[in-house]
Amino acid sequence: MNNRKKILVLLFMLGAQAALAPHSLRAENWPHWRGPSFNGSTTEKGLPATFSKTESVKWVANLPGPSAGTPVIWNDRVFVSSVDQQARTLQAMCLDRAVGKTLWQRQTGVGISLDEKSNFASPSPVTDGKRVWFFYGNGELAAFDLDGKQIWSRNIQKDYGQFAFQWTFGSSPTFYAGRLSLQVLQRDVPVHGRGHADGPIDSFLLGLDPQTGKELWRVVRPTPIPFTFSGRTELLIAGGDCITGHDPANGKEPWRWGTWNPNRITHWRLVPSPVAGGGVVLACGPKGAPVFAVKAGGHGTLNDSGLAWTSAEREISSDVSTPLFYEGRFYILNSDRRTLARVVPETGKVEWTGDTGSQAKIEASPTAADGKIYFLNHRGDVFVVEAGEQFKLLNTAAMGDEGDHDLRSSIAIAHGCLFIRTASKLYCVGKE
């Protein structure tokens, strides 16, 4: 997407502070693409550091096509969004967590992509343990019960206007405080014939009734990530020009800070979701720009005094990957340099920066548990790094197949296992 609104492609894919943590007590599930605490981490233990395609694999399931979406897990079920490349359709899938058997598979739409870099199944599903919601880049949004019965469906593009994106839209929905939230951050003018030309094009945040799909409220501009600080809960939204907080009950905006785009560059876009921890909220500027840490708990329009720190440009930066917050530290992946940095939230001090040695670009977001950090590169090589005081690469496992490319799915962690998605397979990896 060629402007600030592509911002969002992976961005809704939220992050939040461990302080949100009644959910952290249920860390055995992974209900959202950023995990039970919305920050990429879980309290799971007993996870493997060393594995391969043949070592510590509990099962492997064949998938009908690629997707950048992260699997979500609730108890004995794994939910996966996918395309079917042969049939050219969109699919919602449910697998048995113990053995990888497909329990149900539903077609949710026709057509799979607008470009060669991604497809309509890039958004991740989300579940509350009673229902599961699947969203797709062509606007299809569908709710199912855990047995695969469709509860409702609608098309956001049909109901609110054609999306104005240069590339394929890929934002994921979030379930929080009894509401389903969905953001559409797009260009304010048509691009390549996409988007209506008979009036302004708004970027907006939708609050939906999870049981019916009906609109509860609609607010122009945002993108959400649940976060609680000093007793105040908000949805965090990072866009091409600013970061904002929103009341989850009505979408109203108590604060905002910006901009990392002072020159209003029209092709500016932001991909990483915001993430919070240690009393600050991170927003990552694109294309080698710095990481900005906004002090949590602000009110109104903040100036730069509202910043706790700003990273050194290009040294600590993330163009695509959403940072991880784990055990009191941020871990920030620099996809261009293929490095991982450990950063102190309160001060921005870089405790270490490690070279992953990756031979391909890294655009997946890191996840963590059991003292280990997991992520994969474009071709499916999985890296395991120790979440310690010094950088230590514990393992590199080639999990992709020949021809795999542009892999971006984060590694989900649940029930003592890693769920690793490649272009055509889903691996469940765990200690014997």
C-alpha positions as CSV (number, residue, x, y, z in Angstrom):
1,M,0.0,0.0,0.0
2,N,1.6,3.1,-1.0
3,N,0.6,5.5,1.8
4,R,0.2,5.9,5.4
5,K,-2.8,3.7,5.3
6,K,-1.0,0.6,4.4
7,I,0.0,1.3,7.8
8,L,-2.2,-1.1,8.8
9,V,-1.6,-4.1,6.9
10,L,-0.4,-6.1,9.7
11,L,-0.8,-3.5,12.2
12,F,-4.2,-4.2,13.8
13,M,-2.3,-7.1,14.8
14,L,-1.9,-5.5,18.1
15,G,0.3,-5.6,21.1
16,A,-0.3,-4.8,24.7
17,Q,1.2,-4.8,28.1
18,A,1.5,-7.7,30.4
19,A,-0.5,-5.5,32.9
20,L,-3.5,-6.6,30.9
21,A,-3.0,-9.8,32.6
22,P,-6.0,-11.6,33.9
23,H,-5.5,-13.4,30.6
24,S,-1.9,-14.3,31.3
25,L,-3.2,-16.8,33.8
26,R,-4.7,-18.7,30.9
27,A,-1.5,-18.8,28.9
28,E,-2.1,-22.3,27.7
29,N,-4.3,-20.8,24.9
30,W,-3.2,-18.5,22.1
31,P,-6.5,-16.7,21.1
32,H,-5.1,-13.7,19.2
33,W,-2.2,-13.4,16.8
34,R,-0.1,-11.7,19.6
35,G,-1.1,-14.2,22.2
36,P,-3.1,-14.1,25.4
37,S,-1.6,-10.8,26.6
38,F,-1.5,-9.1,23.2
39,N,2.2,-8.6,23.4
40,G,3.7,-11.7,21.8
41,S,4.4,-13.6,25.0
42,T,2.9,-16.3,27.2
43,T,3.8,-18.0,30.4
44,E,4.1,-21.5,28.8
45,K,7.0,-23.7,30.0
46,G,8.8,-26.8,28.7
47,L,9.2,-25.6,25.2
48,P,11.9,-27.0,22.9
49,A,15.0,-25.0,21.9
50,T,16.2,-27.6,19.4
51,F,14.0,-29.1,16.7
52,S,13.7,-29.8,13.0
53,K,11.3,-31.2,10.4
54,T,12.0,-34.6,11.9
55,E,12.9,-33.9,15.5
56,S,10.3,-33.1,18.2
57,V,7.5,-32.8,15.6
58,K,4.2,-34.1,17.1
59,W,2.3,-33.7,13.8
60,V,2.3,-31.9,10.5
61,A,-0.8,-30.9,8.6
62,N,-1.1,-30.0,5.0
63,L,-2.7,-26.7,4.2
64,P,-4.5,-25.8,0.9
65,G,-2.4,-22.7,0.4
66,P,-0.2,-20.0,1.9
67,S,-1.2,-17.2,4.4
68,A,0.6,-14.7,6.6
69,G,-2.0,-15.3,9.2
70,T,-0.9,-16.7,12.6
71,P,-2.8,-19.8,13.9
72,V,-4.9,-19.3,17.1
73,I,-5.4,-22.0,19.6
74,W,-8.1,-22.7,22.2
75,N,-8.0,-25.9,24.3
76,D,-8.1,-28.8,21.8
77,R,-8.6,-26.7,18.6
78,V,-6.4,-24.8,16.3
79,F,-7.9,-22.3,13.9
80,V,-6.2,-21.4,10.6
81,S,-7.1,-19.0,7.9
82,S,-6.0,-20.0,4.4
83,V,-6.5,-19.7,0.7
84,D,-7.1,-22.7,-1.5
85,Q,-4.8,-22.1,-4.4
86,Q,-6.3,-24.6,-6.8
87,A,-9.9,-23.7,-6.2
88,R,-9.1,-19.9,-5.8
89,T,-11.2,-19.7,-2.7
90,L,-10.8,-18.5,0.9
91,Q,-11.0,-21.0,3.7
92,A,-11.6,-21.1,7.5
93,M,-10.2,-24.2,9.1
94,C,-10.2,-26.0,12.4
95,L,-7.7,-28.7,13.3
96,D,-7.5,-31.1,16.2
97,R,-4.6,-29.8,18.4
98,A,-3.5,-33.3,19.6
99,V,-3.1,-34.9,16.1
100,G,-3.5,-32.2,13.5
101,K,-6.6,-33.8,11.9
102,T,-8.9,-31.3,10.1
103,L,-12.1,-31.1,12.1
104,W,-13.9,-28.7,9.8
105,Q,-13.2,-26.5,6.8
106,R,-15.5,-23.8,5.4
107,Q,-15.3,-21.8,2.3
108,T,-15.7,-18.1,3.1
109,G,-15.2,-16.4,-0.2
110,V,-14.0,-16.6,-3.8
111,G,-10.8,-15.0,-5.1
112,I,-7.5,-15.0,-3.3
113,S,-5.3,-12.0,-4.1
114,L,-4.7,-8.7,-5.8
115,D,-0.9,-8.9,-6.0
116,E,2.0,-11.4,-5.8
117,K,3.3,-10.4,-2.4
118,S,0.4,-11.4,-0.3
119,N,-3.2,-12.8,-0.4
120,F,-6.6,-12.2,1.2
121,A,-5.9,-14.7,4.0
122,S,-3.2,-12.6,5.5
123,P,-5.3,-11.6,8.6
124,S,-5.2,-13.9,11.6
125,P,-8.4,-15.3,13.1
126,V,-9.4,-14.5,16.7
127,T,-11.4,-16.5,19.3
128,D,-13.0,-16.1,22.7
129,G,-13.3,-19.9,23.3
130,K,-16.9,-19.9,22.3
131,R,-16.7,-18.4,18.8
132,V,-14.0,-17.8,16.2
133,W,-13.9,-14.9,13.7
134,F,-12.2,-14.9,10.4
135,F,-11.5,-11.8,8.4
136,Y,-10.0,-11.5,4.9
137,G,-8.4,-8.8,2.8
138,N,-11.3,-8.6,0.4
139,G,-13.6,-7.6,3.3
140,E,-15.2,-10.9,4.1
141,L,-15.8,-11.3,7.9
142,A,-17.4,-14.5,9.2
143,A,-18.2,-15.9,12.7
144,F,-18.4,-19.6,13.5
145,D,-19.0,-21.6,16.6
146,L,-16.3,-24.0,17.6
147,D,-18.0,-26.9,15.7
148,G,-17.9,-25.0,12.5
149,K,-21.5,-23.7,12.3
150,Q,-21.6,-20.3,10.8
151,I,-23.2,-17.7,13.1
152,W,-23.1,-14.7,10.7
153,S,-21.1,-13.2,7.9
154,R,-20.8,-9.8,6.2
155,N,-18.5,-8.0,3.8
156,I,-16.9,-4.8,5.2
157,Q,-15.9,-3.5,1.8
158,K,-19.5,-3.9,0.5
159,D,-21.0,-2.3,3.6
160,Y,-18.6,0.7,4.0
161,G,-17.1,1.2,0.6
162,Q,-14.3,-0.2,-1.6
163,F,-10.9,-0.3,0.2
164,A,-8.4,2.3,-1.1
165,F,-5.1,0.3,-0.9
166,Q,-2.4,-0.1,-3.5
167,W,-1.6,-3.6,-2.2
168,T,-3.7,-6.3,-0.5
169,F,-5.4,-5.3,2.8
170,G,-4.3,-7.5,5.7
171,S,-5.4,-6.2,9.2
172,S,-6.5,-8.7,11.8
173,P,-9.6,-8.3,14.1
174,T,-9.3,-8.2,17.9
175,F,-11.8,-9.4,20.5
176,Y,-11.7,-7.5,23.8
177,A,-14.1,-6.4,26.5
178,G,-17.0,-8.3,24.8
179,R,-16.6,-6.5,21.5
180,L,-15.0,-7.3,18.1
181,S,-12.9,-4.5,16.9
182,L,-11.8,-4.1,13.2
183,Q,-9.8,-1.3,11.7
184,V,-9.6,0.0,8.2
185,L,-6.7,2.5,7.7
186,Q,-6.6,3.3,4.0
187,R,-5.7,6.1,1.6
188,D,-7.9,9.2,1.6
189,V,-7.9,9.2,-2.2
190,P,-8.5,6.4,-4.8
191,V,-5.4,4.4,-5.8
192,H,-5.1,2.3,-8.9
193,G,-8.9,2.7,-9.4
194,R,-9.6,1.3,-5.9
195,G,-11.7,3.5,-3.5
196,H,-14.7,5.6,-4.4
197,A,-14.2,9.0,-6.0
198,D,-17.5,10.7,-5.0
199,G,-16.4,11.9,-1.6
200,P,-13.8,11.6,1.1
201,I,-12.4,8.2,2.0
202,D,-12.2,7.7,5.7
203,S,-10.0,5.5,7.7
204,F,-12.0,4.0,10.6
205,L,-12.3,1.7,13.6
206,L,-15.4,-0.5,13.9
207,G,-16.8,-1.9,17.1
208,L,-19.0,-4.9,16.3
209,D,-21.4,-7.1,18.3
210,P,-19.5,-10.4,18.2
211,Q,-22.8,-12.4,18.3
212,T,-24.5,-10.7,15.3
213,G,-21.8,-8.7,13.5
214,K,-23.9,-5.5,13.8
215,E,-22.1,-2.2,14.2
216,L,-22.0,-0.9,17.8
217,W,-19.9,2.2,16.9
218,R,-17.7,3.5,14.2
219,V,-14.9,6.1,14.7
220,V,-13.0,7.7,11.9
221,R,-9.2,6.9,11.8
222,P,-8.1,4.3,14.4
223,T,-6.4,0.8,14.8
224,P,-6.7,-1.1,18.1
225,I,-4.6,-2.9,20.7
226,P,-5.9,-3.5,24.2
227,F,-3.8,-2.0,27.0
228,T,-4.3,-1.2,30.6
229,F,-2.3,1.4,32.6
230,S,-3.1,2.9,36.0
231,G,-6.6,1.5,35.9
232,R,-7.4,2.9,32.4
233,T,-8.0,0.5,29.6
234,E,-7.7,1.6,26.0
235,L,-7.3,0.4,22.5
236,L,-3.9,1.5,21.0
237,I,-3.8,2.5,17.4
238,A,-0.8,3.4,15.2
239,G,-1.4,5.0,11.9
240,G,0.7,6.6,9.2
241,D,0.8,10.0,11.0
242,C,0.2,9.4,14.7
243,I,-0.5,6.9,17.6
244,T,-3.7,7.2,19.6
245,G,-5.5,5.6,22.5
246,H,-9.3,4.8,22.4
247,D,-12.0,3.9,24.9
248,P,-13.0,0.4,24.0
249,A,-16.6,1.1,25.1
250,N,-17.2,3.8,22.5
251,G,-14.0,4.4,20.5
252,K,-13.5,7.9,21.8
253,E,-9.9,9.2,21.8
254,P,-8.4,10.4,25.2
255,W,-4.9,11.1,23.7
256,R,-2.7,11.1,20.6
257,W,0.9,11.7,19.7
258,G,2.4,12.4,16.3
259,T,3.9,12.7,13.9
260,W,6.8,10.5,12.6
261,N,5.7,11.8,9.2
262,P,6.2,15.6,9.6
263,N,6.6,16.2,5.8
264,R,3.3,14.4,5.1
265,I,4.9,12.0,2.7
266,T,1.9,10.5,0.7
267,H,3.4,7.0,0.3
268,W,4.2,6.7,4.0
269,R,2.8,3.4,5.5
270,L,3.1,1.7,8.8
271,V,2.9,-2.1,9.3
272,P,3.9,-3.0,12.9
273,S,1.2,-2.9,15.5
274,P,1.9,-0.9,18.7
275,V,3.0,-2.7,21.8
276,A,3.1,-1.6,25.4
277,G,5.1,-2.4,28.5
278,G,7.1,-0.8,31.3
279,G,5.0,2.3,31.3
280,V,5.5,3.2,27.6
281,V,3.8,2.5,24.3
282,L,5.9,1.8,21.2
283,A,5.3,2.9,17.7
284,C,7.7,1.9,14.9
285,G,8.3,4.3,12.0
286,P,8.7,2.6,8.6
287,K,11.7,2.1,6.3
288,G,14.5,2.6,8.8
289,A,12.8,5.3,10.8
290,P,13.2,5.3,14.6
291,V,11.1,3.6,17.3
292,F,9.1,6.1,19.4
293,A,8.2,5.4,23.0
294,V,5.2,7.4,24.3
295,K,4.7,7.7,28.0
296,A,1.5,5.8,29.0
297,G,-1.4,7.5,30.7
298,G,-1.4,10.8,28.6
299,H,-4.3,13.1,28.0
300,G,-5.1,15.2,24.9
301,T,-2.8,16.0,22.1
302,L,0.7,15.3,23.3
303,N,3.9,17.1,22.1
304,D,7.3,15.6,22.2
305,S,7.5,16.0,25.9
306,G,5.1,13.0,25.9
307,L,7.9,10.8,24.6
308,A,10.0,8.7,27.0
309,W,12.7,8.1,24.3
310,T,13.3,7.8,20.6
311,S,15.7,5.2,19.2
312,A,18.7,5.9,17.0
313,E,17.5,5.9,13.4
314,R,18.1,2.6,11.5
315,E,20.0,1.0,14.5
316,I,16.8,0.1,16.4
317,S,14.0,0.1,13.8
318,S,11.2,-2.2,12.6
319,D,9.7,-1.8,9.2
320,V,7.3,-4.8,9.4
321,S,7.7,-6.9,12.5
322,T,5.7,-6.0,15.6
323,P,8.0,-5.8,18.7
324,L,7.7,-8.3,21.5
325,F,7.3,-7.4,25.2
326,Y,8.6,-10.2,27.4
327,E,9.7,-10.4,31.1
328,G,10.2,-6.6,31.4
329,R,12.0,-6.0,28.1
330,F,11.2,-5.1,24.5
331,Y,12.7,-7.3,21.7
332,I,12.8,-5.4,18.4
333,L,13.5,-7.2,15.0
334,N,15.2,-5.1,12.3
335,S,14.3,-6.9,9.1
336,D,16.7,-4.9,6.9
337,R,19.7,-5.7,9.1
338,R,18.3,-9.1,10.3
339,T,19.1,-8.3,13.9
340,L,17.3,-8.6,17.1
341,A,17.7,-6.0,19.9
342,R,16.8,-6.1,23.6
343,V,15.7,-2.7,24.9
344,V,14.9,-1.3,28.4
345,P,11.3,0.1,28.2
346,E,11.7,3.0,30.6
347,T,14.9,4.4,29.1
348,G,15.4,3.0,25.6
349,K,18.8,1.6,26.6
350,V,19.9,-1.1,24.1
351,E,21.2,-4.0,26.3
352,W,22.3,-6.0,23.2
353,T,21.9,-6.3,19.5
354,G,22.4,-9.7,17.9
355,D,22.9,-10.8,14.3
356,T,20.6,-13.7,13.5
357,G,22.7,-14.7,10.5
358,S,19.5,-15.0,8.4
359,Q,20.0,-15.5,4.7
360,A,16.5,-14.1,3.9
361,K,14.5,-11.2,5.0
362,I,12.6,-11.4,8.3
363,E,9.1,-9.9,8.5
364,A,7.4,-12.2,11.0
365,S,6.8,-10.9,14.5
366,P,8.7,-12.5,17.4
367,T,7.0,-14.5,20.1
368,A,8.3,-15.8,23.4
369,A,7.9,-18.2,26.3
370,D,10.0,-20.3,28.6
371,G,13.0,-17.9,28.3
372,K,13.1,-18.3,24.5
373,I,12.2,-16.1,21.6
374,Y,10.9,-17.6,18.3
375,F,10.6,-16.2,14.8
376,L,11.0,-17.2,11.2
377,N,12.3,-15.6,8.0
378,H,10.8,-15.4,4.5
379,R,11.9,-18.9,3.5
380,G,10.8,-20.7,6.7
381,D,14.0,-20.8,8.7
382,V,13.1,-20.6,12.4
383,F,15.4,-18.9,14.9
384,V,15.4,-19.5,18.6
385,V,17.1,-16.9,20.8
386,E,17.7,-16.9,24.5
387,A,15.8,-14.1,26.3
388,G,18.8,-13.4,28.5
389,E,21.2,-10.7,29.5
390,Q,23.4,-11.5,26.5
391,F,22.5,-12.4,22.9
392,K,22.6,-16.1,22.3
393,L,21.3,-17.9,19.2
394,L,20.2,-21.3,20.5
395,N,19.0,-22.9,17.2
396,T,18.2,-22.4,13.6
397,A,15.8,-24.9,12.0
398,A,15.0,-25.0,8.3
399,M,11.2,-25.7,8.4
400,G,10.3,-24.3,5.0
401,D,10.1,-26.3,1.7
402,E,11.8,-25.6,-1.6
403,G,10.1,-22.6,-3.2
404,D,8.8,-21.2,0.0
405,H,9.1,-17.4,0.1
406,D,7.5,-14.3,1.7
407,L,6.6,-16.3,4.8
408,R,5.4,-13.9,7.6
409,S,3.3,-15.9,10.0
410,S,4.3,-15.6,13.7
411,I,4.9,-18.7,15.7
412,A,2.0,-19.4,18.1
413,I,2.7,-21.0,21.5
414,A,0.2,-23.0,23.4
415,H,-0.1,-26.2,25.5
416,G,3.6,-26.8,25.5
417,C,4.0,-26.7,21.7
418,L,5.0,-24.4,18.9
419,F,2.8,-24.0,15.9
420,I,4.9,-23.1,12.9
421,R,3.2,-22.2,9.6
422,T,5.0,-22.4,6.3
423,A,3.5,-21.9,2.8
424,S,1.8,-25.3,2.7
425,K,2.2,-26.9,6.1
426,L,1.5,-26.4,9.8
427,Y,3.9,-28.0,12.2
428,C,3.2,-28.8,15.9
429,V,6.5,-28.9,17.6
430,G,7.0,-29.9,21.3
431,K,9.3,-31.9,23.6
432,E,8.8,-35.6,23.6
